[in-house]
Amino acid sequence: MIKKESLHLIERLSNASGVSGFEDDVVAIAKEFSASFAQVTEDHIRNVYMKVGEQKADKPTIVFDAHSDEVGFIVQAIKPNGTLRFLPLGGWVPNTVPAHRVRIKTAQGKEIPGIIASKPPHFMTDAERKEVQTIDDMVIDVGCTSAQEVVDKLNIAIGDPVIPDVTFEYLEATDVMLGKAFDCRIGCACLLETLSELSKKESAFNLIGTMTAQEEVGERGATVAMNNVKPDLAIVFEGCPADDTFSEEYMIQSGLKRGPMLRNFDVSMITNPRFQRFAKEVADKYDLPMQSSVRKGGGTNGAIINLTNKGVPAIVIGVPVRYAHTHYGYVAYEDYQTAQQLAVAIVNELTADMIDSF
């Protein structure tokens, strides 16, 4: 697609409300986008399956995966004074949570604005000012004065999802995107555009895209999806945490405008070395910038896919995201574009014999 269309797709995905377990809006965008080039189905956990071209039993199956959910919150209780207790969905550092806008999505589909609030400093003791706040110390204020007002006027209920309230922006001067949920909506956009590009010619492989749910709470959607797809090879797209604003130069492995990241290791997976080497050789052949990382934390759907059936060779192509798992993130458009180009090039260079050798 041309850049303007790509940015529009990324904007729609970033702005969509889709915290873990409530991915319906993202699912709708994926189904709409892929309907013209894929056979699209959906399961009960809200995974989307996009089969490109004719599927034949004698062809190896390559799965392209990205998770549709974003980190967010869920309403736990409504206090008598009209504020809301809440719990995190996904991994948050508590000190990044307060003083931000959120949207509470009701069962009727209406989104109610709110503010994550904590005890004002004017009323804190010296000891309280020095304490590290937890989410238990915070509430969501929706501008009400009683629990009855919250229920009767706003229709907010226990169990409603809470979404960071951030609107996508493209900063043309720096060619950088600012928005929420780039972990993993930037990966979702990569997935959709890669499938669209690969659909333009017949493939030697069965090509299936899976946009999977609930990754941020334990890779639950991927567990279901891989039982259904049973792939022979996998490329996982991610919005990976960028490290270029706080690391020493020699430790930067996922910086903006340095290309996508190929992850060798994290606490959940040791990447298949043979497939990883092949991916790096393809990047070199096509003169595509890339970064190589080894992480002492983190985890992706690749870990689940890697343990499917007989063991599936899987690589993770990550688009660097500054400040992932907060309300806001930055992504460089050139990193996104290169990630998509690398995935397409890998498939074009693959043969069935190579998959057997990984």
C-alpha positions as a Markdown table, in Angstrom:
| # | Residue | x | y | z |
|---|---|---|---|---|
| 1 | Met | 0.0 | 0.0 | 0.0 |
| 2 | Ile | 1.0 | 3.6 | -0.4 |
| 3 | Lys | 2.2 | 5.4 | 2.7 |
| 4 | Lys | -1.0 | 7.4 | 3.2 |
| 5 | Glu | -3.0 | 4.2 | 3.3 |
| 6 | Ser | -0.6 | 2.5 | 5.6 |
| 7 | Leu | -0.8 | 5.4 | 8.1 |
| 8 | His | -4.6 | 5.3 | 7.9 |
| 9 | Leu | -4.6 | 1.6 | 8.8 |
| 10 | Ile | -2.2 | 2.1 | 11.7 |
| 11 | Glu | -4.3 | 5.0 | 12.9 |
| 12 | Arg | -7.5 | 2.9 | 13.0 |
| 13 | Leu | -5.8 | 0.1 | 14.8 |
| 14 | Ser | -4.1 | 2.3 | 17.3 |
| 15 | Asn | -7.2 | 4.2 | 18.2 |
| 16 | Ala | -9.4 | 1.1 | 18.4 |
| 17 | Ser | -10.5 | 0.0 | 21.8 |
| 18 | Gly | -9.3 | -3.5 | 22.5 |
| 19 | Val | -7.9 | -4.4 | 25.9 |
| 20 | Ser | -7.3 | -8.0 | 26.7 |
| 21 | Gly | -10.5 | -10.0 | 26.4 |
| 22 | Phe | -12.4 | -7.2 | 24.6 |
| 23 | Glu | -10.7 | -7.1 | 21.2 |
| 24 | Asp | -13.9 | -6.9 | 19.1 |
| 25 | Asp | -13.2 | -3.5 | 17.5 |
| 26 | Val | -9.7 | -4.6 | 16.4 |
| 27 | Val | -11.2 | -7.9 | 15.1 |
| 28 | Ala | -13.7 | -5.9 | 13.0 |
| 29 | Ile | -10.9 | -3.8 | 11.4 |
| 30 | Ala | -8.9 | -7.0 | 10.5 |
| 31 | Lys | -11.9 | -8.7 | 9.0 |
| 32 | Glu | -12.8 | -5.7 | 6.9 |
| 33 | Phe | -9.3 | -5.2 | 5.7 |
| 34 | Ser | -8.5 | -8.8 | 4.8 |
| 35 | Ala | -11.9 | -9.7 | 3.3 |
| 36 | Ser | -10.8 | -9.0 | -0.3 |
| 37 | Phe | -7.7 | -11.3 | -0.3 |
| 38 | Ala | -8.3 | -14.0 | 2.4 |
| 39 | Gln | -10.8 | -16.4 | 3.7 |
| 40 | Val | -11.6 | -15.0 | 7.1 |
| 41 | Thr | -13.0 | -16.8 | 10.2 |
| 42 | Glu | -13.2 | -16.1 | 13.9 |
| 43 | Asp | -13.3 | -18.3 | 17.0 |
| 44 | His | -14.9 | -17.9 | 20.4 |
| 45 | Ile | -11.9 | -16.3 | 22.1 |
| 46 | Arg | -11.8 | -13.6 | 19.4 |
| 47 | Asn | -8.9 | -14.9 | 17.3 |
| 48 | Val | -9.1 | -14.0 | 13.6 |
| 49 | Tyr | -7.8 | -16.5 | 11.0 |
| 50 | Met | -7.0 | -15.2 | 7.5 |
| 51 | Lys | -6.2 | -17.9 | 4.9 |
| 52 | Val | -4.5 | -16.6 | 1.8 |
| 53 | Gly | -4.8 | -18.5 | -1.5 |
| 54 | Glu | -5.7 | -22.2 | -1.9 |
| 55 | Gln | -4.8 | -24.3 | 1.1 |
| 56 | Lys | -3.4 | -27.7 | 0.1 |
| 57 | Ala | -2.5 | -30.6 | 2.4 |
| 58 | Asp | 0.8 | -31.3 | 0.6 |
| 59 | Lys | 2.1 | -27.7 | 1.2 |
| 60 | Pro | 3.9 | -26.6 | 4.4 |
| 61 | Thr | 1.9 | -24.0 | 6.4 |
| 62 | Ile | 3.4 | -20.7 | 7.4 |
| 63 | Val | 1.6 | -18.8 | 10.1 |
| 64 | Phe | 2.0 | -15.0 | 10.5 |
| 65 | Asp | 0.9 | -13.9 | 14.0 |
| 66 | Ala | 0.3 | -10.6 | 15.8 |
| 67 | His | -1.8 | -10.1 | 19.0 |
| 68 | Ser | -4.8 | -7.8 | 18.8 |
| 69 | Asp | -5.1 | -6.9 | 22.5 |
| 70 | Glu | -3.5 | -3.9 | 24.3 |
| 71 | Val | -2.7 | -3.4 | 28.0 |
| 72 | Gly | -5.5 | -1.7 | 29.9 |
| 73 | Phe | -7.7 | -2.1 | 32.9 |
| 74 | Ile | -11.0 | -3.5 | 34.1 |
| 75 | Val | -13.6 | -2.1 | 36.6 |
| 76 | Gln | -13.4 | -4.0 | 39.8 |
| 77 | Ala | -15.9 | -2.1 | 42.0 |
| 78 | Ile | -17.9 | 1.1 | 42.2 |
| 79 | Lys | -17.3 | 3.1 | 45.5 |
| 80 | Pro | -20.1 | 4.9 | 47.3 |
| 81 | Asn | -18.5 | 8.3 | 46.3 |
| 82 | Gly | -18.8 | 7.5 | 42.6 |
| 83 | Thr | -15.2 | 6.6 | 41.8 |
| 84 | Leu | -14.2 | 3.3 | 40.4 |
| 85 | Arg | -11.7 | 0.7 | 41.8 |
| 86 | Phe | -9.9 | -1.1 | 38.9 |
| 87 | Leu | -7.4 | -3.8 | 38.1 |
| 88 | Pro | -4.7 | -4.0 | 35.4 |
| 89 | Leu | -5.0 | -6.1 | 32.3 |
| 90 | Gly | -1.4 | -6.8 | 31.3 |
| 91 | Gly | 1.8 | -5.5 | 32.7 |
| 92 | Trp | 1.8 | -1.9 | 34.0 |
| 93 | Val | 4.3 | -0.1 | 36.2 |
| 94 | Pro | 2.1 | 1.7 | 38.7 |
| 95 | Asn | 4.0 | 5.0 | 38.6 |
| 96 | Thr | 3.0 | 5.4 | 34.9 |
| 97 | Val | -0.7 | 4.9 | 35.6 |
| 98 | Pro | -2.1 | 8.0 | 37.4 |
| 99 | Ala | -3.1 | 11.4 | 36.0 |
| 100 | His | -4.1 | 10.0 | 32.6 |
| 101 | Arg | -7.4 | 9.9 | 30.7 |
| 102 | Val | -9.1 | 6.6 | 30.1 |
| 103 | Arg | -12.4 | 5.4 | 28.4 |
| 104 | Ile | -14.7 | 3.0 | 30.1 |
| 105 | Lys | -16.6 | 0.9 | 27.5 |
| 106 | Thr | -20.1 | 0.0 | 28.7 |
| 107 | Ala | -22.1 | -3.1 | 27.7 |
| 108 | Gln | -24.2 | -0.7 | 25.4 |
| 109 | Gly | -21.0 | 0.2 | 23.5 |
| 110 | Lys | -20.7 | 3.7 | 24.8 |
| 111 | Glu | -17.3 | 5.0 | 25.9 |
| 112 | Ile | -17.3 | 7.1 | 29.1 |
| 113 | Pro | -14.3 | 9.4 | 29.7 |
| 114 | Gly | -12.5 | 9.2 | 33.0 |
| 115 | Ile | -9.3 | 10.2 | 34.8 |
| 116 | Ile | -7.1 | 7.9 | 36.8 |
| 117 | Ala | -6.7 | 9.7 | 40.1 |
| 118 | Ser | -4.8 | 9.3 | 43.3 |
| 119 | Lys | -4.8 | 11.2 | 46.6 |
| 120 | Pro | -3.8 | 14.8 | 45.9 |
| 121 | Pro | -0.4 | 15.9 | 47.4 |
| 122 | His | -2.1 | 18.6 | 49.4 |
| 123 | Phe | -3.7 | 15.9 | 51.6 |
| 124 | Met | -0.7 | 13.6 | 51.9 |
| 125 | Thr | 1.5 | 13.2 | 54.9 |
| 126 | Asp | 5.3 | 13.4 | 54.6 |
| 127 | Ala | 5.4 | 9.6 | 54.9 |
| 128 | Glu | 2.8 | 9.1 | 52.2 |
| 129 | Arg | 4.7 | 11.4 | 49.8 |
| 130 | Lys | 7.7 | 9.1 | 50.1 |
| 131 | Glu | 5.7 | 5.8 | 49.5 |
| 132 | Val | 5.5 | 4.1 | 46.2 |
| 133 | Gln | 1.9 | 4.2 | 45.0 |
| 134 | Thr | 0.2 | 1.0 | 43.9 |
| 135 | Ile | -2.9 | 0.6 | 41.7 |
| 136 | Asp | -4.8 | -0.2 | 44.9 |
| 137 | Asp | -4.2 | 3.5 | 45.9 |
| 138 | Met | -5.8 | 4.8 | 42.7 |
| 139 | Val | -9.3 | 5.2 | 41.4 |
| 140 | Ile | -11.0 | 6.2 | 38.1 |
| 141 | Asp | -13.0 | 9.4 | 38.5 |
| 142 | Val | -15.8 | 9.7 | 35.9 |
| 143 | Gly | -17.2 | 13.0 | 37.4 |
| 144 | Cys | -19.9 | 11.4 | 39.5 |
| 145 | Thr | -20.8 | 11.9 | 43.2 |
| 146 | Ser | -22.4 | 8.6 | 44.0 |
| 147 | Ala | -22.4 | 4.9 | 42.9 |
| 148 | Gln | -26.1 | 5.3 | 41.9 |
| 149 | Glu | -25.2 | 8.1 | 39.5 |
| 150 | Val | -22.4 | 6.0 | 38.0 |
| 151 | Val | -24.9 | 3.1 | 37.3 |
| 152 | Asp | -28.1 | 5.0 | 36.5 |
| 153 | Lys | -26.6 | 7.9 | 34.4 |
| 154 | Leu | -23.5 | 6.3 | 32.8 |
| 155 | Asn | -24.5 | 2.6 | 32.8 |
| 156 | Ile | -21.0 | 1.6 | 34.0 |
| 157 | Ala | -20.8 | -1.8 | 35.6 |
| 158 | Ile | -18.3 | -4.1 | 37.3 |
| 159 | Gly | -16.3 | -5.9 | 34.6 |
| 160 | Asp | -16.4 | -3.1 | 32.0 |
| 161 | Pro | -13.1 | -2.7 | 30.1 |
| 162 | Val | -11.0 | 0.5 | 30.6 |
| 163 | Ile | -8.9 | 1.8 | 27.6 |
| 164 | Pro | -6.2 | 4.4 | 27.6 |
| 165 | Asp | -7.7 | 7.5 | 26.0 |
| 166 | Val | -5.0 | 8.5 | 23.4 |
| 167 | Thr | -5.5 | 9.7 | 19.8 |
| 168 | Phe | -3.0 | 8.7 | 17.1 |
| 169 | Glu | -0.8 | 11.4 | 15.5 |
| 170 | Tyr | 1.6 | 11.2 | 12.6 |
| 171 | Leu | 4.5 | 13.6 | 13.1 |
| 172 | Glu | 5.6 | 14.3 | 9.5 |
| 173 | Ala | 8.7 | 16.3 | 10.3 |
| 174 | Thr | 10.3 | 13.4 | 12.0 |
| 175 | Asp | 8.4 | 10.6 | 10.2 |
| 176 | Val | 7.4 | 9.2 | 13.6 |
| 177 | Met | 4.0 | 8.0 | 14.9 |
| 178 | Leu | 2.6 | 8.8 | 18.4 |
| 179 | Gly | -0.2 | 6.8 | 19.9 |
| 180 | Lys | -1.4 | 4.1 | 22.1 |
| 181 | Ala | -1.4 | 0.3 | 21.8 |
| 182 | Phe | 1.5 | 0.0 | 19.4 |
| 183 | Asp | 2.2 | -3.2 | 21.4 |
| 184 | Cys | 0.9 | -4.8 | 19.3 |
| 185 | Arg | -1.2 | -2.9 | 16.8 |
| 186 | Ile | 1.9 | -1.9 | 14.9 |
| 187 | Gly | 2.4 | -5.7 | 14.6 |
| 188 | Cys | -1.2 | -6.1 | 13.5 |
| 189 | Ala | -0.7 | -3.6 | 10.7 |
| 190 | Cys | 2.5 | -5.4 | 9.6 |
| 191 | Leu | 0.6 | -8.7 | 9.6 |
| 192 | Leu | -2.3 | -7.3 | 7.5 |
| 193 | Glu | 0.0 | -5.6 | 4.9 |
| 194 | Thr | 2.3 | -8.6 | 4.7 |
| 195 | Leu | -0.6 | -10.9 | 3.9 |
| 196 | Ser | -2.0 | -8.4 | 1.4 |
| 197 | Glu | 1.3 | -8.3 | -0.4 |
| 198 | Leu | 1.8 | -12.1 | -0.4 |
| 199 | Ser | -1.7 | -12.6 | -1.8 |
| 200 | Lys | -0.7 | -11.0 | -5.1 |
| 201 | Lys | 0.9 | -14.2 | -6.4 |
| 202 | Glu | 0.6 | -17.9 | -5.9 |
| 203 | Ser | 2.7 | -19.3 | -3.1 |
| 204 | Ala | 4.4 | -22.7 | -2.5 |
| 205 | Phe | 3.0 | -22.5 | 1.1 |
| 206 | Asn | -0.3 | -22.4 | 2.9 |
| 207 | Leu | -0.2 | -18.8 | 4.2 |
| 208 | Ile | -2.4 | -18.1 | 7.3 |
| 209 | Gly | -2.5 | -15.0 | 9.4 |
| 210 | Thr | -3.6 | -15.2 | 13.0 |
| 211 | Met | -4.5 | -12.1 | 14.9 |
| 212 | Thr | -4.7 | -13.5 | 18.4 |
| 213 | Ala | -6.4 | -12.3 | 21.5 |
| 214 | Gln | -5.3 | -12.0 | 25.2 |
| 215 | Glu | -1.5 | -12.1 | 24.7 |
| 216 | Glu | -1.0 | -9.6 | 27.4 |
| 217 | Val | -2.5 | -11.8 | 30.0 |
| 218 | Gly | -0.7 | -15.1 | 29.2 |
| 219 | Glu | -0.7 | -15.7 | 25.4 |
| 220 | Arg | -4.1 | -17.3 | 25.7 |
| 221 | Gly | -5.3 | -16.6 | 22.2 |
| 222 | Ala | -2.2 | -18.1 | 20.6 |
| 223 | Thr | -2.6 | -21.3 | 22.5 |
| 224 | Val | -6.0 | -21.8 | 21.0 |
| 225 | Ala | -5.0 | -20.6 | 17.5 |
| 226 | Met | -2.0 | -22.9 | 17.1 |
| 227 | Asn | -4.1 | -25.9 | 18.1 |
| 228 | Asn | -6.3 | -25.0 | 15.1 |
| 229 | Val | -3.7 | -24.0 | 12.6 |
| 230 | Lys | -0.9 | -26.5 | 13.3 |
| 231 | Pro | 1.8 | -24.5 | 11.4 |
| 232 | Asp | 5.1 | -25.7 | 10.1 |
| 233 | Leu | 6.8 | -22.3 | 10.4 |
| 234 | Ala | 5.9 | -19.0 | 12.1 |
| 235 | Ile | 6.7 | -15.3 | 11.8 |
| 236 | Val | 5.5 | -13.4 | 14.8 |
| 237 | Phe | 5.1 | -9.6 | 14.5 |
| 238 | Glu | 5.5 | -7.6 | 17.7 |
| 239 | Gly | 5.6 | -4.0 | 19.0 |
| 240 | Cys | 8.8 | -4.5 | 21.0 |
| 241 | Pro | 10.0 | -2.2 | 23.8 |
| 242 | Ala | 12.6 | 0.3 | 22.5 |
| 243 | Asp | 15.7 | 0.8 | 24.6 |
| 244 | Asp | 17.4 | 3.8 | 22.9 |
| 245 | Thr | 16.4 | 6.5 | 25.4 |
| 246 | Phe | 18.0 | 5.0 | 28.5 |
| 247 | Ser | 20.6 | 2.4 | 27.5 |
| 248 | Glu | 24.3 | 2.9 | 26.7 |
| 249 | Glu | 25.0 | 2.9 | 23.0 |
| 250 | Tyr | 26.6 | -0.6 | 23.0 |
| 251 | Met | 23.5 | -2.0 | 24.7 |
| 252 | Ile | 20.9 | -0.6 | 22.3 |
| 253 | Gln | 19.2 | -3.5 | 20.5 |
| 254 | Ser | 15.8 | -2.0 | 19.6 |
| 255 | Gly | 16.3 | 1.7 | 18.9 |
| 256 | Leu | 14.1 | 3.8 | 16.7 |
| 257 | Lys | 15.1 | 4.2 | 13.0 |
| 258 | Arg | 17.6 | 1.3 | 13.2 |
| 259 | Gly | 15.3 | -1.3 | 11.6 |
| 260 | Pro | 13.1 | -4.0 | 13.1 |
| 261 | Met | 14.4 | -6.3 | 15.9 |
| 262 | Leu | 15.0 | -10.0 | 15.5 |
| 263 | Arg | 15.0 | -11.4 | 19.1 |
| 264 | Asn | 17.4 | -14.3 | 19.8 |
| 265 | Phe | 16.4 | -14.9 | 23.4 |
| 266 | Asp | 14.0 | -13.9 | 26.1 |
| 267 | Val | 12.7 | -15.6 | 29.3 |
| 268 | Ser | 10.0 | -17.4 | 27.3 |
| 269 | Met | 11.9 | -18.6 | 24.2 |
| 270 | Ile | 15.3 | -19.4 | 22.6 |
| 271 | Thr | 14.7 | -18.5 | 19.0 |
| 272 | Asn | 15.4 | -21.4 | 16.5 |
| 273 | Pro | 19.0 | -20.5 | 15.5 |
| 274 | Arg | 18.8 | -21.9 | 12.0 |
| 275 | Phe | 15.6 | -20.0 | 11.1 |
| 276 | Gln | 17.1 | -16.9 | 12.8 |
| 277 | Arg | 20.3 | -17.1 | 10.8 |
| 278 | Phe | 18.3 | -17.5 | 7.6 |
| 279 | Ala | 16.2 | -14.4 | 8.4 |
| 280 | Lys | 19.4 | -12.3 | 9.1 |
| 281 | Glu | 20.9 | -13.6 | 5.8 |
| 282 | Val | 17.8 | -12.4 | 3.9 |
| 283 | Ala | 18.0 | -9.0 | 5.6 |
| 284 | Asp | 21.6 | -8.7 | 4.4 |
| 285 | Lys | 20.7 | -9.9 | 0.9 |
| 286 | Tyr | 18.0 | -7.3 | 0.5 |
| 287 | Asp | 20.0 | -4.6 | 2.3 |
| 288 | Leu | 17.3 | -4.2 | 5.0 |
| 289 | Pro | 18.5 | -2.7 | 8.3 |
| 290 | Met | 17.8 | -4.9 | 11.4 |
| 291 | Gln | 18.7 | -5.2 | 15.0 |
| 292 | Ser | 19.5 | -8.3 | 17.0 |
| 293 | Ser | 18.5 | -8.6 | 20.6 |
| 294 | Val | 19.0 | -10.8 | 23.7 |
| 295 | Arg | 16.5 | -9.9 | 26.5 |
| 296 | Lys | 16.5 | -10.8 | 30.2 |
| 297 | Gly | 12.7 | -10.3 | 30.4 |
| 298 | Gly | 9.7 | -10.2 | 28.1 |
| 299 | Gly | 7.9 | -12.9 | 26.2 |
| 300 | Thr | 5.8 | -13.2 | 23.0 |
| 301 | Asn | 3.4 | -15.5 | 21.3 |
| 302 | Gly | 6.5 | -17.0 | 19.7 |
| 303 | Ala | 7.0 | -19.0 | 22.9 |
| 304 | Ile | 3.6 | -20.7 | 22.5 |
| 305 | Ile | 4.0 | -21.3 | 18.8 |
| 306 | Asn | 7.5 | -22.7 | 19.3 |
| 307 | Leu | 6.1 | -25.4 | 21.6 |
| 308 | Thr | 3.2 | -26.4 | 19.3 |
| 309 | Asn | 3.0 | -30.0 | 18.0 |
| 310 | Lys | 6.5 | -31.2 | 17.0 |
| 311 | Gly | 8.1 | -27.8 | 17.7 |
| 312 | Val | 7.5 | -25.0 | 15.3 |
| 313 | Pro | 10.5 | -22.9 | 14.1 |
| 314 | Ala | 9.4 | -19.3 | 14.9 |
| 315 | Ile | 11.1 | -15.9 | 14.7 |
| 316 | Val | 10.0 | -12.6 | 16.2 |
| 317 | Ile | 10.1 | -9.5 | 14.0 |
| 318 | Gly | 9.7 | -6.6 | 16.4 |
| 319 | Val | 9.0 | -3.0 | 15.5 |
| 320 | Pro | 10.6 | -0.8 | 18.2 |
| 321 | Val | 8.1 | 1.1 | 20.4 |
| 322 | Arg | 9.3 | 3.7 | 22.8 |
| 323 | Tyr | 7.4 | 3.5 | 26.2 |
| 324 | Ala | 5.4 | 0.3 | 25.5 |
| 325 | His | 3.0 | -0.6 | 28.3 |
| 326 | Thr | 2.2 | 3.0 | 29.0 |
| 327 | His | -0.5 | 5.3 | 27.7 |
| 328 | Tyr | 1.8 | 6.6 | 24.9 |
| 329 | Gly | 4.3 | 5.3 | 22.4 |
| 330 | Tyr | 6.5 | 6.4 | 19.5 |
| 331 | Val | 7.2 | 4.3 | 16.4 |
| 332 | Ala | 9.3 | 5.2 | 13.4 |
| 333 | Tyr | 7.5 | 4.6 | 10.1 |
| 334 | Glu | 10.7 | 3.4 | 8.4 |
| 335 | Asp | 11.0 | 0.6 | 11.0 |
| 336 | Tyr | 7.4 | -0.5 | 10.4 |
| 337 | Gln | 8.0 | -0.5 | 6.6 |
| 338 | Thr | 11.2 | -2.5 | 6.8 |
| 339 | Ala | 9.6 | -5.1 | 9.1 |
| 340 | Gln | 7.0 | -5.8 | 6.5 |
| 341 | Gln | 9.5 | -5.9 | 3.7 |
| 342 | Leu | 11.7 | -8.3 | 5.6 |
| 343 | Ala | 8.7 | -10.7 | 6.2 |
| 344 | Val | 7.8 | -10.7 | 2.6 |
| 345 | Ala | 11.4 | -11.3 | 1.5 |
| 346 | Ile | 11.8 | -14.2 | 3.9 |
| 347 | Val | 8.8 | -16.0 | 2.4 |
| 348 | Asn | 10.0 | -15.3 | -1.1 |
| 349 | Glu | 13.4 | -16.8 | -0.3 |
| 350 | Leu | 12.1 | -19.9 | 1.5 |
| 351 | Thr | 11.7 | -23.4 | 0.2 |
| 352 | Ala | 10.0 | -26.4 | 1.7 |
| 353 | Asp | 13.3 | -28.2 | 2.1 |
| 354 | Met | 14.6 | -25.2 | 4.1 |
| 355 | Ile | 11.7 | -25.5 | 6.6 |
| 356 | Asp | 12.6 | -29.2 | 7.1 |
| 357 | Ser | 16.2 | -28.2 | 7.8 |
| 358 | Phe | 15.4 | -25.6 | 10.5 |
